[in-house]
Amino acid sequence: MHAFEKEGYLKAISLKGNKTFFDTNTKNHHHFYDQDMSQLIDIEDKNISVSNLPKTPSGKKIKSVEVLVKIEDSN
């Protein structure tokens, strides 16, 4: 899987340091993470607006911004 990620065919999404999802959609987009189902659900990039990002450390630039929204059953 990591070889496919390295070639740009997959995107790795790590959660809690011990769970990694491999996404075949490598375009910029965001996710809901359903904690009950342990499942990622795509959110289109156009449906998220991010403002007031912190200043980057000296000599660095922002490569991308990814939003992960954790969800669970409302019961």
PQR file of N, CA, C, O and H, with PARSE charges and radii, in Angstrom:
ATOM      1  N   MET A   1       0.814  -1.181   0.000 -0.4000 1.5000
ATOM      2  CA  MET A   1       0.000   0.000   0.000 -0.0000 2.0000
ATOM      3  C   MET A   1       0.870   1.261   0.000  0.5500 1.7000
ATOM      4  O   MET A   1       0.564   2.236  -0.686 -0.5500 1.4000
ATOM      5  N   HIS A   2       1.941   1.230   0.766 -0.4000 1.5000
ATOM      6  CA  HIS A   2       2.787   2.419   0.843 -0.0000 2.0000
ATOM      7  C   HIS A   2       3.484   2.696  -0.486  0.5500 1.7000
ATOM      8  O   HIS A   2       3.769   3.852  -0.797 -0.5500 1.4000
ATOM      9  H   HIS A   2       2.189   0.438   1.324  0.4000 1.0000
ATOM     10  N   ALA A   3       3.761   1.664  -1.270 -0.4000 1.5000
ATOM     11  CA  ALA A   3       4.348   1.873  -2.597 -0.0000 2.0000
ATOM     12  C   ALA A   3       3.371   2.609  -3.500  0.5500 1.7000
ATOM     13  O   ALA A   3       3.778   3.492  -4.255 -0.5500 1.4000
ATOM     14  H   ALA A   3       3.529   0.725  -1.017  0.4000 1.0000
ATOM     15  N   PHE A   4       2.084   2.259  -3.438 -0.4000 1.5000
ATOM     16  CA  PHE A   4       1.060   2.954  -4.221 -0.0000 2.0000
ATOM     17  C   PHE A   4       0.920   4.398  -3.742  0.5500 1.7000
ATOM     18  O   PHE A   4       0.713   5.306  -4.546 -0.5500 1.4000
ATOM     19  H   PHE A   4       1.754   1.541  -2.825  0.4000 1.0000
ATOM     20  N   GLU A   5       1.032   4.605  -2.432 -0.4000 1.5000
ATOM     21  CA  GLU A   5       0.969   5.961  -1.890 -0.0000 2.0000
ATOM     22  C   GLU A   5       2.148   6.785  -2.405  0.5500 1.7000
ATOM     23  O   GLU A   5       1.983   7.936  -2.809 -0.5500 1.4000
ATOM     24  H   GLU A   5       1.200   3.867  -1.779  0.4000 1.0000
ATOM     25  N   LYS A   6       3.317   6.193  -2.387 -0.4000 1.5000
ATOM     26  CA  LYS A   6       4.520   6.889  -2.844 -0.0000 2.0000
ATOM     27  C   LYS A   6       4.403   7.306  -4.308  0.5500 1.7000
ATOM     28  O   LYS A   6       4.908   8.360  -4.696 -0.5500 1.4000
ATOM     29  H   LYS A   6       3.451   5.258  -2.059  0.4000 1.0000
ATOM     30  N   GLU A   7       3.744   6.488  -5.118 -0.4000 1.5000
ATOM     31  CA  GLU A   7       3.563   6.788  -6.539 -0.0000 2.0000
ATOM     32  C   GLU A   7       2.389   7.736  -6.797  0.5500 1.7000
ATOM     33  O   GLU A   7       2.180   8.161  -7.933 -0.5500 1.4000
ATOM     34  H   GLU A   7       3.334   5.632  -4.804  0.4000 1.0000
ATOM     35  N   GLY A   8       1.621   8.072  -5.753 -0.4000 1.5000
ATOM     36  CA  GLY A   8       0.532   9.023  -5.893 -0.0000 2.0000
ATOM     37  C   GLY A   8      -0.813   8.407  -6.235  0.5500 1.7000
ATOM     38  O   GLY A   8      -1.758   9.127  -6.556 -0.5500 1.4000
ATOM     39  H   GLY A   8       1.791   7.727  -4.830  0.4000 1.0000
ATOM     40  N   TYR A   9      -0.915   7.068  -6.170 -0.4000 1.5000
ATOM     41  CA  TYR A   9      -2.186   6.397  -6.476 -0.0000 2.0000
ATOM     42  C   TYR A   9      -3.126   6.344  -5.276  0.5500 1.7000
ATOM     43  O   TYR A   9      -4.336   6.190  -5.441 -0.5500 1.4000
ATOM     44  H   TYR A   9      -0.147   6.483  -5.909  0.4000 1.0000
ATOM     45  N   LEU A  10      -2.576   6.471  -4.076 -0.4000 1.5000
ATOM     46  CA  LEU A  10      -3.354   6.428  -2.836 -0.0000 2.0000
ATOM     47  C   LEU A  10      -2.899   7.561  -1.938  0.5500 1.7000
ATOM     48  O   LEU A  10      -1.787   8.074  -2.064 -0.5500 1.4000
ATOM     49  H   LEU A  10      -1.593   6.595  -3.942  0.4000 1.0000
ATOM     50  N   LYS A  11      -3.781   7.937  -1.031 -0.4000 1.5000
ATOM     51  CA  LYS A  11      -3.460   8.939  -0.026 -0.0000 2.0000
ATOM     52  C   LYS A  11      -3.672   8.298   1.345  0.5500 1.7000
ATOM     53  O   LYS A  11      -4.752   7.777   1.622 -0.5500 1.4000
ATOM     54  H   LYS A  11      -4.684   7.520  -0.928  0.4000 1.0000
ATOM     55  N   ALA A  12      -2.661   8.331   2.194 -0.4000 1.5000
ATOM     56  CA  ALA A  12      -2.776   7.755   3.533 -0.0000 2.0000
ATOM     57  C   ALA A  12      -3.379   8.778   4.481  0.5500 1.7000
ATOM     58  O   ALA A  12      -2.974   9.941   4.495 -0.5500 1.4000
ATOM     59  H   ALA A  12      -1.784   8.754   1.969  0.4000 1.0000
ATOM     60  N   ILE A  13      -4.345   8.340   5.268 -0.4000 1.5000
ATOM     61  CA  ILE A  13      -4.983   9.178   6.278 -0.0000 2.0000
ATOM     62  C   ILE A  13      -4.857   8.445   7.607  0.5500 1.7000
ATOM     63  O   ILE A  13      -5.478   7.401   7.805 -0.5500 1.4000
ATOM     64  H   ILE A  13      -4.674   7.395   5.256  0.4000 1.0000
ATOM     65  N   SER A  14      -4.055   8.989   8.516 -0.4000 1.5000
ATOM     66  CA  SER A  14      -3.796   8.347   9.800 -0.0000 2.0000
ATOM     67  C   SER A  14      -4.695   8.929  10.884  0.5500 1.7000
ATOM     68  O   SER A  14      -4.881  10.143  10.971 -0.5500 1.4000
ATOM     69  H   SER A  14      -3.550   9.838   8.355  0.4000 1.0000
ATOM     70  N   LEU A  15      -5.243   8.055  11.697 -0.4000 1.5000
ATOM     71  CA  LEU A  15      -6.104   8.460  12.811 -0.0000 2.0000
ATOM     72  C   LEU A  15      -5.601   7.829  14.094  0.5500 1.7000
ATOM     73  O   LEU A  15      -5.274   6.643  14.130 -0.5500 1.4000
ATOM     74  H   LEU A  15      -5.092   7.069  11.627  0.4000 1.0000
ATOM     75  N   LYS A  16      -5.542   8.622  15.135 -0.4000 1.5000
ATOM     76  CA  LYS A  16      -5.181   8.148  16.471 -0.0000 2.0000
ATOM     77  C   LYS A  16      -3.835   7.438  16.498  0.5500 1.7000
ATOM     78  O   LYS A  16      -3.556   6.702  17.444 -0.5500 1.4000
ATOM     79  H   LYS A  16      -5.808   9.585  15.106  0.4000 1.0000
ATOM     80  N   GLY A  17      -3.006   7.633  15.505 -0.4000 1.5000
ATOM     81  CA  GLY A  17      -1.673   7.057  15.489 -0.0000 2.0000
ATOM     82  C   GLY A  17      -1.605   5.567  15.224  0.5500 1.7000
ATOM     83  O   GLY A  17      -0.516   5.041  14.997 -0.5500 1.4000
ATOM     84  H   GLY A  17      -3.233   8.232  14.736  0.4000 1.0000
ATOM     85  N   ASN A  18      -2.744   4.861  15.244 -0.4000 1.5000
ATOM     86  CA  ASN A  18      -2.690   3.412  15.054 -0.0000 2.0000
ATOM     87  C   ASN A  18      -3.629   2.918  13.958  0.5500 1.7000
ATOM     88  O   ASN A  18      -3.682   1.717  13.691 -0.5500 1.4000
ATOM     89  H   ASN A  18      -3.629   5.288  15.429  0.4000 1.0000
ATOM     90  N   LYS A  19      -4.364   3.814  13.324 -0.4000 1.5000
ATOM     91  CA  LYS A  19      -5.294   3.414  12.277 -0.0000 2.0000
ATOM     92  C   LYS A  19      -5.002   4.249  11.041  0.5500 1.7000
ATOM     93  O   LYS A  19      -4.985   5.478  11.107 -0.5500 1.4000
ATOM     94  H   LYS A  19      -4.321   4.789  13.541  0.4000 1.0000
ATOM     95  N   THR A  20      -4.774   3.585   9.914 -0.4000 1.5000
ATOM     96  CA  THR A  20      -4.502   4.280   8.666 -0.0000 2.0000
ATOM     97  C   THR A  20      -5.485   3.822   7.613  0.5500 1.7000
ATOM     98  O   THR A  20      -5.691   2.626   7.409 -0.5500 1.4000
ATOM     99  H   THR A  20      -4.788   2.587   9.860  0.4000 1.0000
ATOM    100  N   PHE A  21      -6.094   4.798   6.942 -0.4000 1.5000
ATOM    101  CA  PHE A  21      -6.969   4.533   5.809 -0.0000 2.0000
ATOM    102  C   PHE A  21      -6.197   4.903   4.546  0.5500 1.7000
ATOM    103  O   PHE A  21      -5.420   5.858   4.550 -0.5500 1.4000
ATOM    104  H   PHE A  21      -5.926   5.770   7.107  0.4000 1.0000
ATOM    105  N   PHE A  22      -6.406   4.155   3.473 -0.4000 1.5000
ATOM    106  CA  PHE A  22      -5.811   4.497   2.194 -0.0000 2.0000
ATOM    107  C   PHE A  22      -6.933   4.892   1.256  0.5500 1.7000
ATOM    108  O   PHE A  22      -7.813   4.087   0.951 -0.5500 1.4000
ATOM    109  H   PHE A  22      -7.037   3.379   3.470  0.4000 1.0000
ATOM    110  N   ASP A  23      -6.898   6.140   0.798 -0.4000 1.5000
ATOM    111  CA  ASP A  23      -7.956   6.728  -0.015 -0.0000 2.0000
ATOM    112  C   ASP A  23      -7.518   6.755  -1.473  0.5500 1.7000
ATOM    113  O   ASP A  23      -6.427   7.232  -1.788 -0.5500 1.4000
ATOM    114  H   ASP A  23      -6.183   6.794   1.046  0.4000 1.0000
ATOM    115  N   THR A  24      -8.366   6.246  -2.363 -0.4000 1.5000
ATOM    116  CA  THR A  24      -8.046   6.270  -3.792 -0.0000 2.0000
ATOM    117  C   THR A  24      -8.324   7.635  -4.410  0.5500 1.7000
ATOM    118  O   THR A  24      -7.871   7.906  -5.522 -0.5500 1.4000
ATOM    119  H   THR A  24      -9.252   5.859  -2.107  0.4000 1.0000
ATOM    120  N   ASN A  25      -9.056   8.496  -3.715 -0.4000 1.5000
ATOM    121  CA  ASN A  25      -9.299   9.860  -4.187 -0.0000 2.0000
ATOM    122  C   ASN A  25      -8.150  10.726  -3.685  0.5500 1.7000
ATOM    123  O   ASN A  25      -8.125  11.115  -2.517 -0.5500 1.4000
ATOM    124  H   ASN A  25      -9.424   8.275  -2.811  0.4000 1.0000
ATOM    125  N   THR A  26      -7.204  11.028  -4.563 -0.4000 1.5000
ATOM    126  CA  THR A  26      -6.016  11.775  -4.156 -0.0000 2.0000
ATOM    127  C   THR A  26      -6.160  13.282  -4.369  0.5500 1.7000
ATOM    128  O   THR A  26      -5.232  14.040  -4.089 -0.5500 1.4000
ATOM    129  H   THR A  26      -7.224  10.712  -5.512  0.4000 1.0000
ATOM    130  N   LYS A  27      -7.332  13.720  -4.869 -0.4000 1.5000
ATOM    131  CA  LYS A  27      -7.576  15.161  -5.026 -0.0000 2.0000
ATOM    132  C   LYS A  27      -7.836  15.772  -3.653  0.5500 1.7000
ATOM    133  O   LYS A  27      -8.169  15.067  -2.700 -0.5500 1.4000
ATOM    134  H   LYS A  27      -8.086  13.104  -5.096  0.4000 1.0000
ATOM    135  N   ASN A  28      -7.677  17.108  -3.562 -0.4000 1.5000
ATOM    136  CA  ASN A  28      -7.945  17.785  -2.294 -0.0000 2.0000
ATOM    137  C   ASN A  28      -9.412  17.630  -1.918  0.5500 1.7000
ATOM    138  O   ASN A  28     -10.302  18.036  -2.665 -0.5500 1.4000
ATOM    139  H   ASN A  28      -7.406  17.680  -4.336  0.4000 1.0000
ATOM    140  N   HIS A  29      -9.650  17.046  -0.768 -0.4000 1.5000
ATOM    141  CA  HIS A  29     -10.996  16.921  -0.224 -0.0000 2.0000
ATOM    142  C   HIS A  29     -10.883  16.613   1.262  0.5500 1.7000
ATOM    143  O   HIS A  29      -9.786  16.394   1.776 -0.5500 1.4000
ATOM    144  H   HIS A  29      -8.927  16.716  -0.161  0.4000 1.0000
ATOM    145  N   HIS A  30     -11.997  16.597   1.936 -0.4000 1.5000
ATOM    146  CA  HIS A  30     -12.033  16.437   3.385 -0.0000 2.0000
ATOM    147  C   HIS A  30     -12.880  15.214   3.731  0.5500 1.7000
ATOM    148  O   HIS A  30     -13.454  14.575   2.849 -0.5500 1.4000
ATOM    149  H   HIS A  30     -12.888  16.774   1.519  0.4000 1.0000
ATOM    150  N   HIS A  31     -12.949  14.895   5.026 -0.4000 1.5000
ATOM    151  CA  HIS A  31     -13.651  13.677   5.432 -0.0000 2.0000
ATOM    152  C   HIS A  31     -14.459  13.853   6.706  0.5500 1.7000
ATOM    153  O   HIS A  31     -14.101  14.623   7.597 -0.5500 1.4000
ATOM    154  H   HIS A  31     -12.482  15.414   5.742  0.4000 1.0000
ATOM    155  N   PHE A  32     -15.561  13.116   6.763 -0.4000 1.5000
ATOM    156  CA  PHE A  32     -16.186  12.762   8.019 -0.0000 2.0000
ATOM    157  C   PHE A  32     -15.539  11.448   8.425  0.5500 1.7000
ATOM    158  O   PHE A  32     -15.279  10.601   7.570 -0.5500 1.4000
ATOM    159  H   PHE A  32     -15.852  12.490   6.039  0.4000 1.0000
ATOM    160  N   TYR A  33     -15.275  11.263   9.710 -0.4000 1.5000
ATOM    161  CA  TYR A  33     -14.848   9.961  10.218 -0.0000 2.0000
ATOM    162  C   TYR A  33     -15.933   9.472  11.147  0.5500 1.7000
ATOM    163  O   TYR A  33     -16.131  10.029  12.227 -0.5500 1.4000
ATOM    164  H   TYR A  33     -15.486  11.951  10.405  0.4000 1.0000
ATOM    165  N   ASP A  34     -16.643   8.428  10.733 -0.4000 1.5000
ATOM    166  CA  ASP A  34     -17.706   7.828  11.533 -0.0000 2.0000
ATOM    167  C   ASP A  34     -17.045   6.886  12.540  0.5500 1.7000
ATOM    168  O   ASP A  34     -16.593   5.796  12.189 -0.5500 1.4000
ATOM    169  H   ASP A  34     -16.483   7.975   9.856  0.4000 1.0000
ATOM    170  N   GLN A  35     -16.998   7.329  13.796 -0.4000 1.5000
ATOM    171  CA  GLN A  35     -16.323   6.562  14.839 -0.0000 2.0000
ATOM    172  C   GLN A  35     -17.023   5.244  15.142  0.5500 1.7000
ATOM    173  O   GLN A  35     -16.370   4.271  15.520 -0.5500 1.4000
ATOM    174  H   GLN A  35     -17.365   8.214  14.081  0.4000 1.0000
ATOM    175  N   ASP A  36     -18.350   5.199  14.980 -0.4000 1.5000
ATOM    176  CA  ASP A  36     -19.091   3.969  15.257 -0.0000 2.0000
ATOM    177  C   ASP A  36     -18.837   2.907  14.190  0.5500 1.7000
ATOM    178  O   ASP A  36     -18.715   1.721  14.498 -0.5500 1.4000
ATOM    179  H   ASP A  36     -18.880   5.989  14.673  0.4000 1.0000
ATOM    180  N   MET A  37     -18.760   3.341  12.939 -0.4000 1.5000
ATOM    181  CA  MET A  37     -18.585   2.410  11.816 -0.0000 2.0000
ATOM    182  C   MET A  37     -17.118   2.276  11.394  0.5500 1.7000
ATOM    183  O   MET A  37     -16.795   1.451  10.539 -0.5500 1.4000
ATOM    184  H   MET A  37     -18.860   4.304  12.689  0.4000 1.0000
ATOM    185  N   SER A  38     -16.234   3.073  11.982 -0.4000 1.5000
ATOM    186  CA  SER A  38     -14.824   3.112  11.606 -0.0000 2.0000
ATOM    187  C   SER A  38     -14.690   3.290  10.090  0.5500 1.7000
ATOM    188  O   SER A  38     -14.042   2.503   9.400 -0.5500 1.4000
ATOM    189  H   SER A  38     -16.496   3.743  12.677  0.4000 1.0000
ATOM    190  N   GLN A  39     -15.336   4.367   9.600 -0.4000 1.5000
ATOM    191  CA  GLN A  39     -15.439   4.576   8.162 -0.0000 2.0000
ATOM    192  C   GLN A  39     -15.199   6.048   7.824  0.5500 1.7000
ATOM    193  O   GLN A  39     -15.649   6.938   8.547 -0.5500 1.4000
ATOM    194  H   GLN A  39     -15.862   5.006  10.161  0.4000 1.0000
ATOM    195  N   LEU A  40     -14.483   6.300   6.714 -0.4000 1.5000
ATOM    196  CA  LEU A  40     -14.317   7.650   6.205 -0.0000 2.0000
ATOM    197  C   LEU A  40     -15.364   7.932   5.143  0.5500 1.7000
ATOM    198  O   LEU A  40     -15.675   7.069   4.321 -0.5500 1.4000
ATOM    199  H   LEU A  40     -14.118   5.577   6.127  0.4000 1.0000
ATOM    200  N   ILE A  41     -15.905   9.142   5.161 -0.4000 1.5000
ATOM    201  CA  ILE A  41     -16.899   9.576   4.183 -0.0000 2.0000
ATOM    202  C   ILE A  41     -16.385  10.886   3.592  0.5500 1.7000
ATOM    203  O   ILE A  41     -16.081  11.822   4.332 -0.5500 1.4000
ATOM    204  H   ILE A  41     -15.652   9.842   5.829  0.4000 1.0000
ATOM    205  N   ASP A  42     -16.287  10.957   2.273 -0.4000 1.5000
ATOM    206  CA  ASP A  42     -15.763  12.147   1.620 -0.0000 2.0000
ATOM    207  C   ASP A  42     -16.644  13.369   1.806  0.5500 1.7000
ATOM    208  O   ASP A  42     -17.872  13.275   1.813 -0.5500 1.4000
ATOM    209  H   ASP A  42     -16.534  10.197   1.672  0.4000 1.0000
ATOM    210  N   ILE A  43     -15.998  14.515   1.957 -0.4000 1.5000
ATOM    211  CA  ILE A  43     -16.631  15.824   1.930 -0.0000 2.0000
ATOM    212  C   ILE A  43     -15.943  16.579   0.798  0.5500 1.7000
ATOM    213  O   ILE A  43     -14.717  16.690   0.785 -0.5500 1.4000
ATOM    214  H   ILE A  43     -15.001  14.592   1.952  0.4000 1.0000
ATOM    215  N   GLU A  44     -16.709  17.092  -0.141 -0.4000 1.5000
ATOM    216  CA  GLU A  44     -16.115  17.821  -1.252 -0.0000 2.0000
ATOM    217  C   GLU A  44     -15.421  19.087  -0.765  0.5500 1.7000
ATOM    218  O   GLU A  44     -15.886  19.751   0.161 -0.5500 1.4000
ATOM    219  H   GLU A  44     -17.705  17.001  -0.131  0.4000 1.0000
ATOM    220  N   ASP A  45     -14.306  19.404  -1.402 -0.4000 1.5000
ATOM    221  CA  ASP A  45     -13.506  20.567  -1.053 -0.0000 2.0000
ATOM    222  C   ASP A  45     -14.337  21.851  -1.066  0.5500 1.7000
ATOM    223  O   ASP A  45     -14.135  22.726  -0.224 -0.5500 1.4000
ATOM    224  H   ASP A  45     -13.928  18.864  -2.154  0.4000 1.0000
ATOM    225  N   LYS A  46     -15.270  21.969  -2.014 -0.4000 1.5000
ATOM    226  CA  LYS A  46     -16.078  23.191  -2.143 -0.0000 2.0000
ATOM    227  C   LYS A  46     -17.046  23.386  -0.975  0.5500 1.7000
ATOM    228  O   LYS A  46     -17.597  24.474  -0.812 -0.5500 1.4000
ATOM    229  H   LYS A  46     -15.434  21.258  -2.698  0.4000 1.0000
ATOM    230  N   ASN A  47     -17.264  22.340  -0.156 -0.4000 1.5000
ATOM    231  CA  ASN A  47     -18.195  22.431   0.964 -0.0000 2.0000
ATOM    232  C   ASN A  47     -17.536  22.826   2.284  0.5500 1.7000
ATOM    233  O   ASN A  47     -18.191  22.845   3.326 -0.5500 1.4000
ATOM    234  H   ASN A  47     -16.817  21.456  -0.290  0.4000 1.0000
ATOM    235  N   ILE A  48     -16.245  23.141   2.241 -0.4000 1.5000
ATOM    236  CA  ILE A  48     -15.505  23.525   3.445 -0.0000 2.0000
ATOM    237  C   ILE A  48     -14.838  24.876   3.195  0.5500 1.7000
ATOM    238  O   ILE A  48     -14.258  25.107   2.134 -0.5500 1.4000
ATOM    239  H   ILE A  48     -15.713  23.126   1.394  0.4000 1.0000
ATOM    240  N   SER A  49     -14.926  25.748   4.167 -0.4000 1.5000
ATOM    241  CA  SER A  49     -14.246  27.037   4.103 -0.0000 2.0000
ATOM    242  C   SER A  49     -13.357  27.159   5.334  0.5500 1.7000
ATOM    243  O   SER A  49     -13.832  27.010   6.460 -0.5500 1.4000
ATOM    244  H   SER A  49     -15.397  25.561   5.029  0.4000 1.0000
ATOM    245  N   VAL A  50     -12.089  27.425   5.129 -0.4000 1.5000
ATOM    246  CA  VAL A  50     -11.145  27.539   6.237 -0.0000 2.0000
ATOM    247  C   VAL A  50     -10.565  28.950   6.206  0.5500 1.7000
ATOM    248  O   VAL A  50     -10.110  29.423   5.164 -0.5500 1.4000
ATOM    249  H   VAL A  50     -11.704  27.545   4.214  0.4000 1.0000
ATOM    250  N   SER A  51     -10.586  29.611   7.353 -0.4000 1.5000
ATOM    251  CA  SER A  51      -9.999  30.949   7.443 -0.0000 2.0000
ATOM    252  C   SER A  51      -9.183  31.057   8.723  0.5500 1.7000
ATOM    253  O   SER A  51      -9.260  30.195   9.598 -0.5500 1.4000
ATOM    254  H   SER A  51     -10.956  29.227   8.199  0.4000 1.0000
ATOM    255  N   ASN A  52      -8.413  32.110   8.819 -0.4000 1.5000
ATOM    256  CA  ASN A  52      -7.595  32.391  10.004 -0.0000 2.0000
ATOM    257  C   ASN A  52      -6.610  31.276  10.333  0.5500 1.7000
ATOM    258  O   ASN A  52      -6.504  30.858  11.486 -0.5500 1.4000
ATOM    259  H   ASN A  52      -8.351  32.810   8.108  0.4000 1.0000
ATOM    260  N   LEU A  53      -5.899  30.799   9.335 -0.4000 1.5000
ATOM    261  CA  LEU A  53      -4.854  29.808   9.586 -0.0000 2.0000
ATOM    262  C   LEU A  53      -3.704  30.465  10.349  0.5500 1.7000
ATOM    263  O   LEU A  53      -3.425  31.646  10.146 -0.5500 1.4000
ATOM    264  H   LEU A  53      -5.985  31.139   8.398  0.4000 1.0000
ATOM    265  N   PRO A  54      -3.041  29.720  11.213 -0.5600 1.5000
ATOM    266  CA  PRO A  54      -1.927  30.308  11.964  0.2800 2.0000
ATOM    267  C   PRO A  54      -0.752  30.607  11.038  0.5500 1.7000
ATOM    268  O   PRO A  54      -0.623  30.020   9.963 -0.5500 1.4000
ATOM    269  N   LYS A  55       0.099  31.527  11.473 -0.4000 1.5000
ATOM    270  CA  LYS A  55       1.306  31.854  10.724 -0.0000 2.0000
ATOM    271  C   LYS A  55       2.204  30.622  10.701  0.5500 1.7000
ATOM    272  O   LYS A  55       2.384  29.955  11.720 -0.5500 1.4000
ATOM    273  H   LYS A  55      -0.006  32.004  12.346  0.4000 1.0000
ATOM    274  N   THR A  56       2.761  30.330   9.545 -0.4000 1.5000
ATOM    275  CA  THR A  56       3.632  29.152   9.434 -0.0000 2.0000
ATOM    276  C   THR A  56       5.003  29.453  10.045  0.5500 1.7000
ATOM    277  O   THR A  56       5.429  30.607  10.091 -0.5500 1.4000
ATOM    278  H   THR A  56       2.615  30.872   8.717  0.4000 1.0000
ATOM    279  N   PRO A  57       5.682  28.414  10.510 -0.5600 1.5000
ATOM    280  CA  PRO A  57       7.036  28.626  11.034  0.2800 2.0000
ATOM    281  C   PRO A  57       7.956  29.198   9.948  0.5500 1.7000
ATOM    282  O   PRO A  57       7.727  28.992   8.756 -0.5500 1.4000
ATOM    283  N   SER A  58       8.964  29.895  10.363 -0.4000 1.5000
ATOM    284  CA  SER A  58       9.918  30.517   9.448 -0.0000 2.0000
ATOM    285  C   SER A  58      10.492  29.491   8.472  0.5500 1.7000
ATOM    286  O   SER A  58      10.926  28.414   8.879 -0.5500 1.4000
ATOM    287  H   SER A  58       9.150  30.062  11.331  0.4000 1.0000
ATOM    288  N   GLY A  59      10.491  29.830   7.195 -0.4000 1.5000
ATOM    289  CA  GLY A  59      11.054  28.953   6.173 -0.0000 2.0000
ATOM    290  C   GLY A  59      10.109  27.872   5.699  0.5500 1.7000
ATOM    291  O   GLY A  59      10.503  27.032   4.890 -0.5500 1.4000
ATOM    292  H   GLY A  59      10.138  30.706   6.865  0.4000 1.0000
ATOM    293  N   LYS A  60       8.875  27.863   6.175 -0.4000 1.5000
ATOM    294  CA  LYS A  60       7.896  26.844   5.790 -0.0000 2.0000
ATOM    295  C   LYS A  60       6.728  27.492   5.064  0.5500 1.7000
ATOM    296  O   LYS A  60       6.461  28.682   5.230 -0.5500 1.4000
ATOM    297  H   LYS A  60       8.556  28.546   6.832  0.4000 1.0000
ATOM    298  N   LYS A  61       6.020  26.677   4.240 -0.4000 1.5000
ATOM    299  CA  LYS A  61       4.801  27.135   3.593 -0.0000 2.0000
ATOM    300  C   LYS A  61       3.751  26.046   3.721  0.5500 1.7000
ATOM    301  O   LYS A  61       4.080  24.868   3.866 -0.5500 1.4000
ATOM    302  H   LYS A  61       6.237  25.710   4.106  0.4000 1.0000
ATOM    303  N   ILE A  62       2.502  26.439   3.668 -0.4000 1.5000
ATOM    304  CA  ILE A  62       1.402  25.478   3.782 -0.0000 2.0000
ATOM    305  C   ILE A  62       1.292  24.714   2.468  0.5500 1.7000
ATOM    306  O   ILE A  62       1.153  25.318   1.404 -0.5500 1.4000
ATOM    307  H   ILE A  62       2.235  27.396   3.550  0.4000 1.0000
ATOM    308  N   LYS A  63       1.352  23.399   2.541 -0.4000 1.5000
ATOM    309  CA  LYS A  63       1.218  22.534   1.367 -0.0000 2.0000
ATOM    310  C   LYS A  63      -0.259  22.241   1.087  0.5500 1.7000
ATOM    311  O   LYS A  63      -0.696  22.275  -0.063 -0.5500 1.4000
ATOM    312  H   LYS A  63       1.464  22.909   3.405  0.4000 1.0000
ATOM    313  N   SER A  64      -1.018  21.954   2.140 -0.4000 1.5000
ATOM    314  CA  SER A  64      -2.447  21.682   1.987 -0.0000 2.0000
ATOM    315  C   SER A  64      -3.110  21.786   3.352  0.5500 1.7000
ATOM    316  O   SER A  64      -2.444  21.784   4.387 -0.5500 1.4000
ATOM    317  H   SER A  64      -0.663  21.926   3.074  0.4000 1.0000
ATOM    318  N   VAL A  65      -4.433  21.877   3.332 -0.4000 1.5000
ATOM    319  CA  VAL A  65      -5.227  21.893   4.561 -0.0000 2.0000
ATOM    320  C   VAL A  65      -6.279  20.806   4.403  0.5500 1.7000
ATOM    321  O   VAL A  65      -7.020  20.789   3.420 -0.5500 1.4000
ATOM    322  H   VAL A  65      -4.974  21.878   2.491  0.4000 1.0000
ATOM    323  N   GLU A  66      -6.343  19.910   5.363 -0.4000 1.5000
ATOM    324  CA  GLU A  66      -7.309  18.820   5.323 -0.0000 2.0000
ATOM    325  C   GLU A  66      -8.142  18.864   6.596  0.5500 1.7000
ATOM    326  O   GLU A  66      -7.604  18.953   7.699 -0.5500 1.4000
ATOM    327  H   GLU A  66      -5.742  19.924   6.161  0.4000 1.0000
ATOM    328  N   VAL A  67      -9.452  18.801   6.432 -0.4000 1.5000
ATOM    329  CA  VAL A  67     -10.372  18.842   7.568 -0.0000 2.0000
ATOM    330  C   VAL A  67     -10.929  17.442   7.794  0.5500 1.7000
ATOM    331  O   VAL A  67     -11.405  16.797   6.860 -0.5500 1.4000
ATOM    332  H   VAL A  67      -9.889  18.729   5.536  0.4000 1.0000
ATOM    333  N   LEU A  68     -10.867  16.979   9.037 -0.4000 1.5000
ATOM    334  CA  LEU A  68     -11.449  15.698   9.431 -0.0000 2.0000
ATOM    335  C   LEU A  68     -12.497  15.991  10.493  0.5500 1.7000
ATOM    336  O   LEU A  68     -12.175  16.511  11.561 -0.5500 1.4000
ATOM    337  H   LEU A  68     -10.480  17.503   9.796  0.4000 1.0000
ATOM    338  N   VAL A  69     -13.744  15.661  10.203 -0.4000 1.5000
ATOM    339  CA  VAL A  69     -14.848  15.885  11.126 -0.0000 2.0000
ATOM    340  C   VAL A  69     -15.255  14.538  11.693  0.5500 1.7000
ATOM    341  O   VAL A  69     -15.740  13.676  10.960 -0.5500 1.4000
ATOM    342  H   VAL A  69     -14.006  15.238   9.335  0.4000 1.0000
ATOM    343  N   LYS A  70     -15.064  14.349  12.991 -0.4000 1.5000
ATOM    344  CA  LYS A  70     -15.428  13.072  13.636 -0.0000 2.0000
ATOM    345  C   LYS A  70     -16.899  13.102  13.993  0.5500 1.7000
ATOM    346  O   LYS A  70     -17.399  14.068  14.569 -0.5500 1.4000
ATOM    347  H   LYS A  70     -14.670  15.049  13.587  0.4000 1.0000
ATOM    348  N   ILE A  71     -17.585  12.023  13.639 -0.4000 1.5000
ATOM    349  CA  ILE A  71     -19.017  11.908  13.930 -0.0000 2.0000
ATOM    350  C   ILE A  71     -19.299  10.598  14.670  0.5500 1.7000
ATOM    351  O   ILE A  71     -18.508   9.657  14.609 -0.5500 1.4000
ATOM    352  H   ILE A  71     -17.179  11.238  13.171  0.4000 1.0000
ATOM    353  N   GLU A  72     -20.434  10.551  15.367 -0.4000 1.5000
ATOM    354  CA  GLU A  72     -20.864   9.349  16.054 -0.0000 2.0000
ATOM    355  C   GLU A  72     -22.385   9.338  16.103  0.5500 1.7000
ATOM    356  O   GLU A  72     -23.027  10.350  15.821 -0.5500 1.4000
ATOM    357  H   GLU A  72     -21.076  11.315  15.417  0.4000 1.0000
ATOM    358  N   ASP A  73     -22.955   8.207  16.458 -0.4000 1.5000
ATOM    359  CA  ASP A  73     -24.415   8.129  16.579 -0.0000 2.0000
ATOM    360  C   ASP A  73     -24.903   9.150  17.588  0.5500 1.7000
ATOM    361  O   ASP A  73     -24.248   9.402  18.599 -0.5500 1.4000
ATOM    362  H   ASP A  73     -22.434   7.385  16.687  0.4000 1.0000
ATOM    363  N   SER A  74     -26.053   9.733  17.309 -0.4000 1.5000
ATOM    364  CA  SER A  74     -26.604  10.772  18.188 -0.0000 2.0000
ATOM    365  C   SER A  74     -27.414  10.190  19.343  0.5500 1.7000
ATOM    366  O   SER A  74     -27.947  10.947  20.154 -0.5500 1.4000
ATOM    367  H   SER A  74     -26.585   9.528  16.488  0.4000 1.0000
ATOM    368  N   ASN A  75     -27.517   8.902  19.435 -0.4000 1.5000
ATOM    369  CA  ASN A  75     -28.300   8.268  20.517 -0.0000 2.0000
ATOM    370  C   ASN A  75     -27.573   8.353  21.824  0.5500 1.7000
ATOM    371  O   ASN A  75     -28.075   7.876  22.842 -0.5500 1.4000
ATOM    372  H   ASN A  75     -27.084   8.287  18.776  0.4000 1.0000
TER
END
